[in-house]
Amino acid sequence: MAAPLKRRIRPGVPTGYSIGGMVGAGIYVLAGSVAGAAGIWVPEAPFLVPTAVPVFGFILSIVALVAAVMGAL
């Protein structure tokens, strides 16, 4: 039969748990403040983001290409 496990809580475990809880709460606060700033546009976000992200990605790639060409001159 295997030896029983010793129950030990090291100081890092509750510290990490507490820090994780604070960071998680901060993420919810940030999401709430962004939603408050967005106002009535929050329900439309699932429809706007899939179209906005590729457009901004395309614009950023064009900017990067122009910067690379201008740097090569």
N, C-alpha and C positions, 0 to 999 in steps of 0.2 A: 504494500500500500504506500502511496506517495505521502511525503511529509506535508502537513497542512501549511497553507500560505500564511505569511506574516502580514498583518494589516498595518500599513504605514502610509502616512500622508506627509510627503516632503513639502517644504515651504513653497516650492515652485508651482505645485499643483493648484492650491487655492489662489495664488497670485495670478497665474495664467488664466484661471477661470474668471477671476474678477476683471482682469484687463479685457478679456474677450467679451464679457458682458457690457463693459463701458463702451468698447468700440462698436459693438452691435447696436447699442442704444443710440450712439452717435450717428450711425448709418440711417436709422429710422428717423432721427431728427432732421438729418440732411434731406432725406427723401420727402419728408413732410413740408419742409420749407421750400423745396423746389416745386412741389405740387401746389403749395399756396401761391407761389409766384406765377405759376403757369395758369392758375385760375380755371377758366372754362375750357381750356385746351387740353386738360388732362385726359378726358375720354377719347380725344382724337389722336393721342400719342401713338397707339398701336398702328394707326393707319399712316401717320406722317413719318415716323422714324424709318420704316423700310424704304421709303422713297428718298428721304433726305440723306441717309448715310451713303448710298452709292453716288449721289450727285456731289456731295462734299468730297468723297474719295476721289472722284474723277477730277474735280477742281484742284485738289491738293497734288495729284499726280502731274497735272499740267504745270502747276507752279514749280514743282520739283524739276520737271524736265526743262523748263525755261531757265531756272537757276543753274542747272548743270550746263546748259548750252552757253549761257552768259559767262559762267566761270571758265569755260574752255576757250573763250575768245581772247 
